[in-house]
């Protein structure tokens, strides 16, 4: 079924039936690698199960996030403003974007530079970050191996001293100067009148955008809201199940490094009428000085590089000084 609706900016959009993203079982590594590559090419999104992140670590961090958001506003504001790291409510980025969301953004290279003076919170976040970083690296290593990308002559200026069996991408993420971030989101229920079926305007928690980084690992409390757009103006709600899964998506940097073979897909979050959504996103990013360009062997004479090389710092600056929904990759497209 396709429902035609108008969003608050009066843009006509179609909302299709829910999509079941590929659910990939990481316990079967060779099959999983193939499926992940296919999913990155087709949807830019997939889910992983049997991912090895202990449930206890997930539950603890989600509990800390719930408890943080249940505090009175002034207490949450003690975490400092969200740019670059801290608590934000409704205002997103620096260019006037707004959404029905409150959030907390944390740097993942400890020590945190925000002031949350709870040891329990810090321990839960540290354990979670360590576990999701490991998962992101495993996923990237499997994907790189499947793509047959050789590392030997790749110079992206990484300071990581991890083992040589890891791929260039996971080395960037493990780098001591890596720029990965962790974000907790809380989308309060919209109440009666909020309608995500498309019968009236969709209430937006987080507006459409692509993620600038390499890879995103997302967990939610099982409340729907995430929608992806594989076709301009057509939104497909992502089914939130199964409970134990991580939703993984390709970021802009990975699209560039695979010369457009993988898709960094536009997505957004719609607010539900009666249920509030909580999510935790880990955005895996390289150090600011890392050079982003095509992985070796990916560009060929028939398929020359689509984008010019740039540093992650340069790209991040381009993203953060623009509106959420603005395309940034086209600033780096080669003629
Ligand atoms: C999208 C992905 C991450 O949530 C984020 C977002 C960031 C922010 O909320 O401050 C940005 C957005 C995100 C991309 C464009 C800029 C920056 C809001 C915005 C308008 C933390 C990120 O890294 O980029």
py3Dmol code that shows the C-alpha trace and the ligand (Angstrom):
import py3Dmol

protein = """\
ATOM      1  CA  UNK A   1       0.000   0.000   0.000  1.00  0.00           C
ATOM      2  CA  UNK A   2       1.176   3.534  -0.696  1.00  0.00           C
ATOM      3  CA  UNK A   3      -0.205   6.490   1.224  1.00  0.00           C
ATOM      4  CA  UNK A   4       0.233   9.965  -0.165  1.00  0.00           C
ATOM      5  CA  UNK A   5       0.673  12.647   2.444  1.00  0.00           C
ATOM      6  CA  UNK A   6       1.951  16.161   2.899  1.00  0.00           C
ATOM      7  CA  UNK A   7       4.649  16.917   5.393  1.00  0.00           C
ATOM      8  CA  UNK A   8       4.640  20.202   7.324  1.00  0.00           C
ATOM      9  CA  UNK A   9       6.586  21.951   4.558  1.00  0.00           C
ATOM     10  CA  UNK A  10       3.804  20.893   2.170  1.00  0.00           C
ATOM     11  CA  UNK A  11       6.094  18.606   0.226  1.00  0.00           C
ATOM     12  CA  UNK A  12       4.136  15.743  -1.298  1.00  0.00           C
ATOM     13  CA  UNK A  13       5.494  12.431  -0.144  1.00  0.00           C
ATOM     14  CA  UNK A  14       4.585   8.766  -0.346  1.00  0.00           C
ATOM     15  CA  UNK A  15       4.760   6.429   2.595  1.00  0.00           C
ATOM     16  CA  UNK A  16       5.023   2.792   1.665  1.00  0.00           C
ATOM     17  CA  UNK A  17       4.442  -0.364   3.669  1.00  0.00           C
ATOM     18  CA  UNK A  18       7.030  -1.267   6.275  1.00  0.00           C
ATOM     19  CA  UNK A  19      10.221  -2.790   5.039  1.00  0.00           C
ATOM     20  CA  UNK A  20      11.934  -5.774   6.618  1.00  0.00           C
ATOM     21  CA  UNK A  21      15.597  -4.948   6.277  1.00  0.00           C
ATOM     22  CA  UNK A  22      17.923  -7.910   5.775  1.00  0.00           C
ATOM     23  CA  UNK A  23      18.589  -9.517   9.166  1.00  0.00           C
ATOM     24  CA  UNK A  24      22.128 -10.848   9.082  1.00  0.00           C
ATOM     25  CA  UNK A  25      23.360 -13.485  11.482  1.00  0.00           C
ATOM     26  CA  UNK A  26      26.966 -12.687  12.308  1.00  0.00           C
ATOM     27  CA  UNK A  27      27.661 -16.152  13.665  1.00  0.00           C
ATOM     28  CA  UNK A  28      27.989 -17.395  10.078  1.00  0.00           C
ATOM     29  CA  UNK A  29      30.832 -15.096   9.026  1.00  0.00           C
ATOM     30  CA  UNK A  30      31.298 -16.034   5.393  1.00  0.00           C
ATOM     31  CA  UNK A  31      27.582 -15.895   4.568  1.00  0.00           C
ATOM     32  CA  UNK A  32      27.199 -12.721   6.660  1.00  0.00           C
ATOM     33  CA  UNK A  33      29.982 -10.916   4.758  1.00  0.00           C
ATOM     34  CA  UNK A  34      28.270 -11.538   1.426  1.00  0.00           C
ATOM     35  CA  UNK A  35      24.877 -10.496   2.772  1.00  0.00           C
ATOM     36  CA  UNK A  36      26.279  -7.311   4.294  1.00  0.00           C
ATOM     37  CA  UNK A  37      27.916  -6.232   1.052  1.00  0.00           C
ATOM     38  CA  UNK A  38      24.678  -6.892  -0.828  1.00  0.00           C
ATOM     39  CA  UNK A  39      22.655  -4.949   1.755  1.00  0.00           C
ATOM     40  CA  UNK A  40      25.085  -1.993   1.644  1.00  0.00           C
ATOM     41  CA  UNK A  41      24.634  -1.867  -2.129  1.00  0.00           C
ATOM     42  CA  UNK A  42      20.867  -2.260  -2.170  1.00  0.00           C
ATOM     43  CA  UNK A  43      19.595  -0.518   0.952  1.00  0.00           C
ATOM     44  CA  UNK A  44      22.549   1.077   2.729  1.00  0.00           C
ATOM     45  CA  UNK A  45      20.903  -0.437   5.810  1.00  0.00           C
ATOM     46  CA  UNK A  46      20.735  -3.872   7.450  1.00  0.00           C
ATOM     47  CA  UNK A  47      20.299  -5.459  10.850  1.00  0.00           C
ATOM     48  CA  UNK A  48      22.664  -7.757  12.662  1.00  0.00           C
ATOM     49  CA  UNK A  49      21.913 -10.452  15.208  1.00  0.00           C
ATOM     50  CA  UNK A  50      24.307 -12.676  17.162  1.00  0.00           C
ATOM     51  CA  UNK A  51      26.553  -9.632  17.160  1.00  0.00           C
ATOM     52  CA  UNK A  52      28.405 -10.439  20.370  1.00  0.00           C
ATOM     53  CA  UNK A  53      27.525  -7.254  22.272  1.00  0.00           C
ATOM     54  CA  UNK A  54      26.477  -8.544  25.703  1.00  0.00           C
ATOM     55  CA  UNK A  55      22.837  -7.869  26.533  1.00  0.00           C
ATOM     56  CA  UNK A  56      23.848  -6.673  29.977  1.00  0.00           C
ATOM     57  CA  UNK A  57      25.984  -3.892  28.505  1.00  0.00           C
ATOM     58  CA  UNK A  58      23.106  -2.831  26.261  1.00  0.00           C
ATOM     59  CA  UNK A  59      20.546  -2.907  29.080  1.00  0.00           C
ATOM     60  CA  UNK A  60      22.772  -0.899  31.398  1.00  0.00           C
ATOM     61  CA  UNK A  61      23.428   1.898  28.949  1.00  0.00           C
ATOM     62  CA  UNK A  62      19.769   2.029  27.899  1.00  0.00           C
ATOM     63  CA  UNK A  63      18.746   2.227  31.538  1.00  0.00           C
ATOM     64  CA  UNK A  64      21.193   5.104  32.123  1.00  0.00           C
ATOM     65  CA  UNK A  65      19.800   6.919  29.076  1.00  0.00           C
ATOM     66  CA  UNK A  66      16.208   6.468  30.298  1.00  0.00           C
ATOM     67  CA  UNK A  67      17.153   7.760  33.702  1.00  0.00           C
ATOM     68  CA  UNK A  68      18.977  10.759  32.191  1.00  0.00           C
ATOM     69  CA  UNK A  69      15.992  11.787  30.066  1.00  0.00           C
ATOM     70  CA  UNK A  70      13.585  11.415  32.986  1.00  0.00           C
ATOM     71  CA  UNK A  71      15.438  14.172  34.903  1.00  0.00           C
ATOM     72  CA  UNK A  72      14.074  17.729  35.060  1.00  0.00           C
ATOM     73  CA  UNK A  73      15.203  20.013  32.214  1.00  0.00           C
ATOM     74  CA  UNK A  74      17.685  22.134  34.242  1.00  0.00           C
ATOM     75  CA  UNK A  75      19.472  19.012  35.416  1.00  0.00           C
ATOM     76  CA  UNK A  76      19.809  17.699  31.866  1.00  0.00           C
ATOM     77  CA  UNK A  77      21.137  21.073  30.778  1.00  0.00           C
ATOM     78  CA  UNK A  78      23.981  20.664  33.223  1.00  0.00           C
ATOM     79  CA  UNK A  79      25.495  18.325  30.609  1.00  0.00           C
ATOM     80  CA  UNK A  80      26.194  21.515  28.615  1.00  0.00           C
ATOM     81  CA  UNK A  81      24.914  22.517  25.147  1.00  0.00           C
ATOM     82  CA  UNK A  82      25.042  19.906  22.354  1.00  0.00           C
ATOM     83  CA  UNK A  83      27.647  21.580  20.188  1.00  0.00           C
ATOM     84  CA  UNK A  84      29.888  19.771  20.080  1.00  0.00           C
ATOM     85  CA  UNK A  85      28.957  17.467  23.030  1.00  0.00           C
ATOM     86  CA  UNK A  86      26.107  17.774  25.495  1.00  0.00           C
ATOM     87  CA  UNK A  87      22.318  17.911  25.847  1.00  0.00           C
ATOM     88  CA  UNK A  88      20.002  19.300  23.199  1.00  0.00           C
ATOM     89  CA  UNK A  89      16.259  19.707  22.998  1.00  0.00           C
ATOM     90  CA  UNK A  90      14.406  20.268  19.708  1.00  0.00           C
ATOM     91  CA  UNK A  91      17.190  22.324  18.102  1.00  0.00           C
ATOM     92  CA  UNK A  92      19.370  20.207  15.837  1.00  0.00           C
ATOM     93  CA  UNK A  93      22.728  21.436  14.534  1.00  0.00           C
ATOM     94  CA  UNK A  94      23.565  25.097  14.126  1.00  0.00           C
ATOM     95  CA  UNK A  95      21.430  26.107  11.174  1.00  0.00           C
ATOM     96  CA  UNK A  96      17.912  26.270  12.589  1.00  0.00           C
ATOM     97  CA  UNK A  97      16.742  22.650  12.171  1.00  0.00           C
ATOM     98  CA  UNK A  98      14.207  21.508  14.745  1.00  0.00           C
ATOM     99  CA  UNK A  99      12.574  18.193  15.620  1.00  0.00           C
ATOM    100  CA  UNK A 100      10.472  16.596  18.337  1.00  0.00           C
ATOM    101  CA  UNK A 101      13.495  15.149  20.067  1.00  0.00           C
ATOM    102  CA  UNK A 102      15.784  15.590  23.022  1.00  0.00           C
ATOM    103  CA  UNK A 103      19.243  14.112  22.864  1.00  0.00           C
ATOM    104  CA  UNK A 104      22.648  13.763  24.433  1.00  0.00           C
ATOM    105  CA  UNK A 105      25.812  13.668  22.307  1.00  0.00           C
ATOM    106  CA  UNK A 106      29.003  12.245  23.784  1.00  0.00           C
ATOM    107  CA  UNK A 107      32.545  12.073  22.569  1.00  0.00           C
ATOM    108  CA  UNK A 108      33.725   8.463  22.648  1.00  0.00           C
ATOM    109  CA  UNK A 109      37.404   9.028  23.293  1.00  0.00           C
ATOM    110  CA  UNK A 110      37.427   9.288  27.049  1.00  0.00           C
ATOM    111  CA  UNK A 111      37.639  11.298  29.185  1.00  0.00           C
ATOM    112  CA  UNK A 112      34.220  12.715  28.271  1.00  0.00           C
ATOM    113  CA  UNK A 113      34.316  16.442  28.045  1.00  0.00           C
ATOM    114  CA  UNK A 114      30.778  16.895  29.289  1.00  0.00           C
ATOM    115  CA  UNK A 115      29.857  17.168  32.912  1.00  0.00           C
ATOM    116  CA  UNK A 116      27.774  14.159  33.874  1.00  0.00           C
ATOM    117  CA  UNK A 117      28.992  13.394  37.342  1.00  0.00           C
ATOM    118  CA  UNK A 118      27.698   9.864  37.673  1.00  0.00           C
ATOM    119  CA  UNK A 119      30.185   7.071  37.814  1.00  0.00           C
ATOM    120  CA  UNK A 120      27.503   4.545  36.901  1.00  0.00           C
ATOM    121  CA  UNK A 121      26.696   6.512  33.781  1.00  0.00           C
ATOM    122  CA  UNK A 122      30.358   6.746  32.756  1.00  0.00           C
ATOM    123  CA  UNK A 123      30.998   3.049  33.322  1.00  0.00           C
ATOM    124  CA  UNK A 124      27.908   2.021  31.359  1.00  0.00           C
ATOM    125  CA  UNK A 125      28.826   4.328  28.470  1.00  0.00           C
ATOM    126  CA  UNK A 126      32.465   3.240  28.414  1.00  0.00           C
ATOM    127  CA  UNK A 127      31.530  -0.444  28.334  1.00  0.00           C
ATOM    128  CA  UNK A 128      28.969   0.174  25.598  1.00  0.00           C
ATOM    129  CA  UNK A 129      31.327   2.242  23.460  1.00  0.00           C
ATOM    130  CA  UNK A 130      34.034  -0.357  23.696  1.00  0.00           C
ATOM    131  CA  UNK A 131      31.593  -3.114  22.668  1.00  0.00           C
ATOM    132  CA  UNK A 132      30.030  -1.229  19.750  1.00  0.00           C
ATOM    133  CA  UNK A 133      33.415  -0.026  18.499  1.00  0.00           C
ATOM    134  CA  UNK A 134      34.506  -3.669  18.389  1.00  0.00           C
ATOM    135  CA  UNK A 135      31.331  -4.625  16.537  1.00  0.00           C
ATOM    136  CA  UNK A 136      31.739  -1.779  14.029  1.00  0.00           C
ATOM    137  CA  UNK A 137      35.331  -2.887  13.394  1.00  0.00           C
ATOM    138  CA  UNK A 138      34.285  -6.510  12.910  1.00  0.00           C
ATOM    139  CA  UNK A 139      31.590  -5.542  10.447  1.00  0.00           C
ATOM    140  CA  UNK A 140      33.998  -3.332   8.510  1.00  0.00           C
ATOM    141  CA  UNK A 141      36.710  -6.008   8.454  1.00  0.00           C
ATOM    142  CA  UNK A 142      34.238  -8.567   7.101  1.00  0.00           C
ATOM    143  CA  UNK A 143      32.993  -6.166   4.452  1.00  0.00           C
ATOM    144  CA  UNK A 144      36.511  -5.177   3.362  1.00  0.00           C
ATOM    145  CA  UNK A 145      37.546  -8.794   3.104  1.00  0.00           C
ATOM    146  CA  UNK A 146      34.504  -9.588   0.994  1.00  0.00           C
ATOM    147  CA  UNK A 147      35.283  -6.621  -1.272  1.00  0.00           C
ATOM    148  CA  UNK A 148      38.821  -7.944  -1.604  1.00  0.00           C
ATOM    149  CA  UNK A 149      40.268  -4.569  -0.648  1.00  0.00           C
ATOM    150  CA  UNK A 150      43.991  -4.837  -0.101  1.00  0.00           C
ATOM    151  CA  UNK A 151      45.476  -2.696   2.651  1.00  0.00           C
ATOM    152  CA  UNK A 152      49.133  -2.751   1.846  1.00  0.00           C
ATOM    153  CA  UNK A 153      49.404   0.544   0.005  1.00  0.00           C
ATOM    154  CA  UNK A 154      46.607   2.439   1.717  1.00  0.00           C
ATOM    155  CA  UNK A 155      47.719   5.544   3.536  1.00  0.00           C
ATOM    156  CA  UNK A 156      44.967   7.312   5.406  1.00  0.00           C
ATOM    157  CA  UNK A 157      47.208   8.722   8.165  1.00  0.00           C
ATOM    158  CA  UNK A 158      46.065   6.397  10.911  1.00  0.00           C
ATOM    159  CA  UNK A 159      47.792   6.333  14.329  1.00  0.00           C
ATOM    160  CA  UNK A 160      46.392   2.957  15.262  1.00  0.00           C
ATOM    161  CA  UNK A 161      48.766   0.205  16.264  1.00  0.00           C
ATOM    162  CA  UNK A 162      46.223  -2.623  16.002  1.00  0.00           C
ATOM    163  CA  UNK A 163      47.015  -5.897  14.271  1.00  0.00           C
ATOM    164  CA  UNK A 164      47.684  -6.089  10.551  1.00  0.00           C
ATOM    165  CA  UNK A 165      44.726  -8.428   9.960  1.00  0.00           C
ATOM    166  CA  UNK A 166      42.380  -5.506  10.626  1.00  0.00           C
ATOM    167  CA  UNK A 167      41.238  -3.475   7.643  1.00  0.00           C
ATOM    168  CA  UNK A 168      42.143   0.118   6.918  1.00  0.00           C
ATOM    169  CA  UNK A 169      38.651   1.136   8.000  1.00  0.00           C
ATOM    170  CA  UNK A 170      38.712  -0.532  11.381  1.00  0.00           C
ATOM    171  CA  UNK A 171      42.170   0.922  12.009  1.00  0.00           C
ATOM    172  CA  UNK A 172      40.757   4.393  11.424  1.00  0.00           C
ATOM    173  CA  UNK A 173      38.002   3.741  13.939  1.00  0.00           C
ATOM    174  CA  UNK A 174      40.368   2.357  16.557  1.00  0.00           C
ATOM    175  CA  UNK A 175      42.761   5.261  16.068  1.00  0.00           C
ATOM    176  CA  UNK A 176      43.538   7.090  19.305  1.00  0.00           C
ATOM    177  CA  UNK A 177      42.334  10.298  17.629  1.00  0.00           C
ATOM    178  CA  UNK A 178      39.181   8.732  16.151  1.00  0.00           C
ATOM    179  CA  UNK A 179      36.217  11.121  16.024  1.00  0.00           C
ATOM    180  CA  UNK A 180      33.398   8.631  16.701  1.00  0.00           C
ATOM    181  CA  UNK A 181      30.453   9.841  18.763  1.00  0.00           C
ATOM    182  CA  UNK A 182      27.632   8.347  20.775  1.00  0.00           C
ATOM    183  CA  UNK A 183      24.171   9.835  20.697  1.00  0.00           C
ATOM    184  CA  UNK A 184      21.145   9.097  22.870  1.00  0.00           C
ATOM    185  CA  UNK A 185      17.771  10.202  21.489  1.00  0.00           C
ATOM    186  CA  UNK A 186      14.406  10.463  23.146  1.00  0.00           C
ATOM    187  CA  UNK A 187      11.379  11.114  20.956  1.00  0.00           C
ATOM    188  CA  UNK A 188       8.415  11.781  23.260  1.00  0.00           C
ATOM    189  CA  UNK A 189       5.026  10.473  22.092  1.00  0.00           C
ATOM    190  CA  UNK A 190       3.226  13.112  20.043  1.00  0.00           C
ATOM    191  CA  UNK A 191      -0.170  12.450  21.650  1.00  0.00           C
ATOM    192  CA  UNK A 192      -3.456  12.413  19.754  1.00  0.00           C
ATOM    193  CA  UNK A 193      -3.164  14.290  16.474  1.00  0.00           C
ATOM    194  CA  UNK A 194       0.319  13.018  15.691  1.00  0.00           C
ATOM    195  CA  UNK A 195      -0.153  10.633  12.790  1.00  0.00           C
ATOM    196  CA  UNK A 196       2.505   8.569  11.120  1.00  0.00           C
ATOM    197  CA  UNK A 197       0.224   6.543   8.895  1.00  0.00           C
ATOM    198  CA  UNK A 198       0.359   9.272   6.311  1.00  0.00           C
ATOM    199  CA  UNK A 199      -3.330  10.157   6.679  1.00  0.00           C
ATOM    200  CA  UNK A 200      -2.195  13.631   7.754  1.00  0.00           C
ATOM    201  CA  UNK A 201       1.138  15.332   8.273  1.00  0.00           C
ATOM    202  CA  UNK A 202       3.954  13.152   9.575  1.00  0.00           C
ATOM    203  CA  UNK A 203       5.386  14.583  12.809  1.00  0.00           C
ATOM    204  CA  UNK A 204       9.128  14.614  12.511  1.00  0.00           C
ATOM    205  CA  UNK A 205      11.418  13.759  15.385  1.00  0.00           C
ATOM    206  CA  UNK A 206      14.628  14.000  13.370  1.00  0.00           C
ATOM    207  CA  UNK A 207      14.445  15.334   9.833  1.00  0.00           C
ATOM    208  CA  UNK A 208      15.763  13.662   6.717  1.00  0.00           C
ATOM    209  CA  UNK A 209      19.518  13.435   6.372  1.00  0.00           C
ATOM    210  CA  UNK A 210      22.376  11.086   5.676  1.00  0.00           C
ATOM    211  CA  UNK A 211      24.960  10.262   8.321  1.00  0.00           C
ATOM    212  CA  UNK A 212      28.286  11.912   7.490  1.00  0.00           C
ATOM    213  CA  UNK A 213      30.533   9.283   9.147  1.00  0.00           C
ATOM    214  CA  UNK A 214      31.711   5.801   8.048  1.00  0.00           C
ATOM    215  CA  UNK A 215      29.135   3.536   9.692  1.00  0.00           C
ATOM    216  CA  UNK A 216      26.280   3.934  12.186  1.00  0.00           C
ATOM    217  CA  UNK A 217      25.169   1.309  14.703  1.00  0.00           C
ATOM    218  CA  UNK A 218      21.710   1.999  16.061  1.00  0.00           C
ATOM    219  CA  UNK A 219      19.640   0.439  18.836  1.00  0.00           C
ATOM    220  CA  UNK A 220      16.094   1.389  19.709  1.00  0.00           C
ATOM    221  CA  UNK A 221      13.565   0.434  22.352  1.00  0.00           C
ATOM    222  CA  UNK A 222      11.462  -1.377  19.765  1.00  0.00           C
ATOM    223  CA  UNK A 223       9.211   1.602  19.053  1.00  0.00           C
ATOM    224  CA  UNK A 224       8.921   2.281  15.334  1.00  0.00           C
ATOM    225  CA  UNK A 225       9.753   5.646  13.781  1.00  0.00           C
ATOM    226  CA  UNK A 226      12.816   5.127  11.580  1.00  0.00           C
ATOM    227  CA  UNK A 227      12.052   5.639   7.900  1.00  0.00           C
ATOM    228  CA  UNK A 228      14.389   5.363   4.929  1.00  0.00           C
ATOM    229  CA  UNK A 229      14.167   6.869   1.469  1.00  0.00           C
ATOM    230  CA  UNK A 230      15.641   4.846  -1.361  1.00  0.00           C
ATOM    231  CA  UNK A 231      13.746   6.947  -3.887  1.00  0.00           C
ATOM    232  CA  UNK A 232      13.297  10.694  -3.652  1.00  0.00           C
ATOM    233  CA  UNK A 233      10.057  11.580  -1.820  1.00  0.00           C
ATOM    234  CA  UNK A 234       9.178   7.960  -0.972  1.00  0.00           C
ATOM    235  CA  UNK A 235       9.493   7.000   2.682  1.00  0.00           C
ATOM    236  CA  UNK A 236       9.601   3.428   3.906  1.00  0.00           C
ATOM    237  CA  UNK A 237       9.126   2.743   7.626  1.00  0.00           C
ATOM    238  CA  UNK A 238      11.658   0.270   8.984  1.00  0.00           C
ATOM    239  CA  UNK A 239      10.239  -2.533  11.058  1.00  0.00           C
ATOM    240  CA  UNK A 240      11.792  -2.218  14.529  1.00  0.00           C
ATOM    241  CA  UNK A 241      12.145  -5.955  15.301  1.00  0.00           C
ATOM    242  CA  UNK A 242      13.905  -8.134  16.346  1.00  0.00           C
ATOM    243  CA  UNK A 243      14.658  -6.814  19.787  1.00  0.00           C
ATOM    244  CA  UNK A 244      18.226  -7.977  20.092  1.00  0.00           C
ATOM    245  CA  UNK A 245      19.376  -6.528  16.774  1.00  0.00           C
ATOM    246  CA  UNK A 246      21.513  -3.549  15.865  1.00  0.00           C
ATOM    247  CA  UNK A 247      20.473  -1.579  12.820  1.00  0.00           C
ATOM    248  CA  UNK A 248      23.563  -0.696  10.766  1.00  0.00           C
ATOM    249  CA  UNK A 249      23.828   1.920   8.064  1.00  0.00           C
ATOM    250  CA  UNK A 250      26.399   3.202   5.619  1.00  0.00           C
ATOM    251  CA  UNK A 251      27.576   6.785   6.125  1.00  0.00           C
ATOM    252  CA  UNK A 252      28.701   9.291   3.487  1.00  0.00           C
ATOM    253  CA  UNK A 253      32.396   8.504   4.030  1.00  0.00           C
ATOM    254  CA  UNK A 254      31.869   4.813   3.255  1.00  0.00           C
ATOM    255  CA  UNK A 255      29.943   5.737   0.115  1.00  0.00           C
ATOM    256  CA  UNK A 256      32.941   7.804  -1.007  1.00  0.00           C
ATOM    257  CA  UNK A 257      35.467   5.108  -0.101  1.00  0.00           C
ATOM    258  CA  UNK A 258      33.538   2.491  -2.085  1.00  0.00           C
ATOM    259  CA  UNK A 259      33.218   4.942  -4.990  1.00  0.00           C
ATOM    260  CA  UNK A 260      29.428   4.974  -4.738  1.00  0.00           C
ATOM    261  CA  UNK A 261      29.051   1.188  -4.640  1.00  0.00           C
ATOM    262  CA  UNK A 262      27.603   1.406  -1.105  1.00  0.00           C
ATOM    263  CA  UNK A 263      24.733   3.775  -0.466  1.00  0.00           C
ATOM    264  CA  UNK A 264      24.521   6.363   2.283  1.00  0.00           C
ATOM    265  CA  UNK A 265      20.739   6.474   2.359  1.00  0.00           C
ATOM    266  CA  UNK A 266      18.563   9.350   3.535  1.00  0.00           C
ATOM    267  CA  UNK A 267      16.588   8.566   6.655  1.00  0.00           C
ATOM    268  CA  UNK A 268      14.474  10.326   9.269  1.00  0.00           C
ATOM    269  CA  UNK A 269      12.533   9.578  12.412  1.00  0.00           C
ATOM    270  CA  UNK A 270       8.771  10.080  12.658  1.00  0.00           C
ATOM    271  CA  UNK A 271       7.222  10.563  16.073  1.00  0.00           C
ATOM    272  CA  UNK A 272       4.607   8.069  17.247  1.00  0.00           C
ATOM    273  CA  UNK A 273       1.285   9.156  18.746  1.00  0.00           C
ATOM    274  CA  UNK A 274       1.266   7.063  21.885  1.00  0.00           C
ATOM    275  CA  UNK A 275       4.695   5.581  22.385  1.00  0.00           C
ATOM    276  CA  UNK A 276       7.941   7.368  22.999  1.00  0.00           C
ATOM    277  CA  UNK A 277      10.988   6.142  21.153  1.00  0.00           C
ATOM    278  CA  UNK A 278      14.462   5.902  22.629  1.00  0.00           C
ATOM    279  CA  UNK A 279      17.493   5.152  20.533  1.00  0.00           C
ATOM    280  CA  UNK A 280      21.249   4.974  20.906  1.00  0.00           C
ATOM    281  CA  UNK A 281      23.456   5.602  17.901  1.00  0.00           C
ATOM    282  CA  UNK A 282      27.184   5.055  17.594  1.00  0.00           C
ATOM    283  CA  UNK A 283      28.661   6.970  14.660  1.00  0.00           C
ATOM    284  CA  UNK A 284      31.994   5.425  13.712  1.00  0.00           C
ATOM    285  CA  UNK A 285      34.328   8.099  12.367  1.00  0.00           C
ATOM    286  CA  UNK A 286      38.019   8.458  11.498  1.00  0.00           C
ATOM    287  CA  UNK A 287      40.389  11.063  12.983  1.00  0.00           C
ATOM    288  CA  UNK A 288      39.852  14.599  11.707  1.00  0.00           C
ATOM    289  CA  UNK A 289      43.131  14.516   9.741  1.00  0.00           C
ATOM    290  CA  UNK A 290      42.374  11.180   7.983  1.00  0.00           C
ATOM    291  CA  UNK A 291      42.308  11.326   4.198  1.00  0.00           C
ATOM    292  CA  UNK A 292      39.082  10.067   2.656  1.00  0.00           C
ATOM    293  CA  UNK A 293      39.372   8.708  -0.864  1.00  0.00           C
ATOM    294  CA  UNK A 294      38.514   5.592  -2.883  1.00  0.00           C
ATOM    295  CA  UNK A 295      39.751   2.326  -1.390  1.00  0.00           C
ATOM    296  CA  UNK A 296      42.458   0.695  -3.518  1.00  0.00           C
ATOM    297  CA  UNK A 297      41.083  -1.280  -6.431  1.00  0.00           C
ATOM    298  CA  UNK A 298      37.581   0.119  -6.093  1.00  0.00           C
ATOM    299  CA  UNK A 299      37.903   2.764  -8.794  1.00  0.00           C
ATOM    300  CA  UNK A 300      38.786   1.450 -12.250  1.00  0.00           C
ATOM    301  CA  UNK A 301      39.265   2.877 -15.735  1.00  0.00           C
ATOM    302  CA  UNK A 302      35.615   2.052 -16.429  1.00  0.00           C
ATOM    303  CA  UNK A 303      34.488   3.448 -13.106  1.00  0.00           C
ATOM    304  CA  UNK A 304      36.810   6.356 -12.276  1.00  0.00           C
ATOM    305  CA  UNK A 305      36.617   8.069  -8.868  1.00  0.00           C
ATOM    306  CA  UNK A 306      33.348   9.933  -8.351  1.00  0.00           C
ATOM    307  CA  UNK A 307      34.630  12.124  -5.520  1.00  0.00           C
ATOM    308  CA  UNK A 308      37.755  14.123  -4.866  1.00  0.00           C
ATOM    309  CA  UNK A 309      39.874  13.271  -1.807  1.00  0.00           C
ATOM    310  CA  UNK A 310      39.277  15.249   1.353  1.00  0.00           C
ATOM    311  CA  UNK A 311      39.997  15.027   5.058  1.00  0.00           C
ATOM    312  CA  UNK A 312      37.302  13.927   7.496  1.00  0.00           C
ATOM    313  CA  UNK A 313      37.714  17.317   9.207  1.00  0.00           C
ATOM    314  CA  UNK A 314      36.937  19.081   5.934  1.00  0.00           C
ATOM    315  CA  UNK A 315      33.861  16.938   5.344  1.00  0.00           C
ATOM    316  CA  UNK A 316      32.618  17.318   8.892  1.00  0.00           C
ATOM    317  CA  UNK A 317      32.960  21.074   8.632  1.00  0.00           C
ATOM    318  CA  UNK A 318      30.907  21.008   5.396  1.00  0.00           C
ATOM    319  CA  UNK A 319      28.203  18.930   7.101  1.00  0.00           C
ATOM    320  CA  UNK A 320      28.033  20.893  10.319  1.00  0.00           C
ATOM    321  CA  UNK A 321      27.803  24.265   8.614  1.00  0.00           C
ATOM    322  CA  UNK A 322      24.794  23.239   6.520  1.00  0.00           C
ATOM    323  CA  UNK A 323      21.166  22.344   7.119  1.00  0.00           C
ATOM    324  CA  UNK A 324      20.381  18.798   8.144  1.00  0.00           C
ATOM    325  CA  UNK A 325      18.715  17.787   4.886  1.00  0.00           C
ATOM    326  CA  UNK A 326      21.224  19.403   2.545  1.00  0.00           C
ATOM    327  CA  UNK A 327      23.269  17.129   0.375  1.00  0.00           C
ATOM    328  CA  UNK A 328      26.974  17.443   1.168  1.00  0.00           C
ATOM    329  CA  UNK A 329      28.495  14.768  -1.031  1.00  0.00           C
ATOM    330  CA  UNK A 330      27.817  16.792  -4.143  1.00  0.00           C
ATOM    331  CA  UNK A 331      30.293  19.412  -2.875  1.00  0.00           C
ATOM    332  CA  UNK A 332      33.009  16.807  -3.346  1.00  0.00           C
ATOM    333  CA  UNK A 333      31.820  15.235  -6.608  1.00  0.00           C
ATOM    334  CA  UNK A 334      34.348  15.263  -9.443  1.00  0.00           C
ATOM    335  CA  UNK A 335      33.177  16.764 -12.741  1.00  0.00           C
TER     336      UNK A 335
END
"""
ligand_1 = """\
24
LIG
C 23.569 13.495 11.586
C 24.214 12.278 12.258
C 24.511 12.508 13.750
O 23.301 12.445 14.501
C 25.171 13.882 13.990
C 24.209 14.946 13.504
C 24.634 16.411 13.708
C 24.001 17.016 14.970
O 22.921 16.603 15.396
O 24.611 17.978 15.479
C 24.193 17.157 12.424
C 23.789 16.036 11.417
C 24.322 14.764 12.017
C 24.384 16.299 10.010
C 24.383 17.783 9.557
C 24.591 18.751 10.737
C 25.306 18.032 11.853
C 23.073 18.173 12.571
C 23.271 19.033 11.380
C 22.377 19.895 10.928
C 25.608 14.034 15.432
C 26.266 14.062 12.979
O 27.435 13.804 13.108
O 25.752 14.623 11.829
"""
view = py3Dmol.view(width=600, height=400)
view.addModel(protein, "pdb")
view.setStyle({"model": 0}, {"cartoon": {"style": "trace"}})
view.addModel(ligand_1, "xyz")
view.setStyle({"model": 1}, {"stick": {}})
view.zoomTo()
view.show()
